[in-house]
Amino acid sequence: MFNRACSRVAIAASGVFAFAMSGLAAAAVDTTAVEAALTTAQGSGEGVGGKVIAVVAGLVVVGVIIALVKKI
């Protein structure tokens, strides 16, 4: 019974310690650099997304033309 209580206290203490350390690690993050990186990634993602949409639309047009040629 005593071992079980001690192990629960040890688990709780390690959880509190880990939570406290994660708060300190989060406080050390430079948010300005993170925001700049996110803005850059967003612009890059939008560019890639536009190209993907253009390629898919092109493939649809080619598929429609092939289907029309087969019917003739």
C-alpha positions as CSV (number, residue, x, y, z in Angstrom):
1,M,0.0,0.0,0.0
2,F,2.8,2.4,0.9
3,N,4.7,1.6,-2.4
4,R,1.6,2.4,-4.4
5,A,1.1,5.7,-2.7
6,C,4.7,6.7,-3.1
7,S,4.6,5.8,-6.8
8,R,1.5,7.9,-7.3
9,V,3.2,10.8,-5.6
10,A,6.3,10.4,-7.7
11,I,4.2,10.3,-10.9
12,A,2.3,13.4,-9.9
13,A,5.5,15.2,-9.0
14,S,7.2,14.3,-12.4
15,G,4.0,15.5,-14.2
16,V,4.1,18.8,-12.4
17,F,7.8,19.2,-13.1
18,A,7.3,18.4,-16.8
19,F,4.4,20.9,-17.1
20,A,6.5,23.6,-15.5
21,M,9.4,22.9,-17.8
22,S,7.2,23.0,-20.9
23,G,5.9,26.4,-19.8
24,L,9.5,27.7,-19.6
25,A,10.4,26.3,-23.0
26,A,7.3,27.8,-24.6
27,A,8.2,31.2,-23.1
28,A,11.6,31.1,-24.7
29,V,10.2,30.9,-28.3
30,D,10.7,34.0,-30.4
31,T,7.2,34.7,-31.7
32,T,8.3,37.3,-34.3
33,A,10.5,34.8,-36.1
34,V,7.7,32.2,-35.9
35,E,5.2,34.6,-37.4
36,A,7.6,35.6,-40.2
37,A,8.2,31.9,-41.0
38,L,4.5,31.2,-41.1
39,T,3.8,34.1,-43.4
40,T,6.5,32.9,-45.8
41,A,5.2,29.3,-45.7
42,Q,1.7,30.6,-46.3
43,G,2.8,32.4,-49.5
44,S,4.7,29.4,-50.7
45,G,1.7,27.1,-50.0
46,E,-0.7,29.4,-51.9
47,G,1.6,29.4,-54.9
48,V,1.9,25.6,-54.9
49,G,-1.9,25.3,-54.4
50,G,-2.5,27.5,-57.5
51,K,-0.2,25.4,-59.6
52,V,-1.9,22.1,-58.5
53,I,-5.3,23.5,-59.3
54,A,-4.1,24.6,-62.8
55,V,-2.7,21.1,-63.5
56,V,-5.9,19.4,-62.3
57,A,-8.0,21.7,-64.5
58,G,-5.7,21.0,-67.5
59,L,-6.1,17.3,-67.0
60,V,-9.9,17.6,-66.8
61,V,-9.9,19.5,-70.1
62,V,-7.7,16.9,-71.8
63,G,-10.0,14.2,-70.5
64,V,-13.0,15.9,-71.9
65,I,-11.4,16.5,-75.3
66,I,-10.3,12.8,-75.4
67,A,-13.9,11.7,-74.6
68,L,-15.3,14.0,-77.3
69,V,-12.8,12.6,-79.9
70,K,-13.7,9.0,-79.0
71,K,-17.4,9.8,-79.7
72,I,-16.8,11.2,-83.1
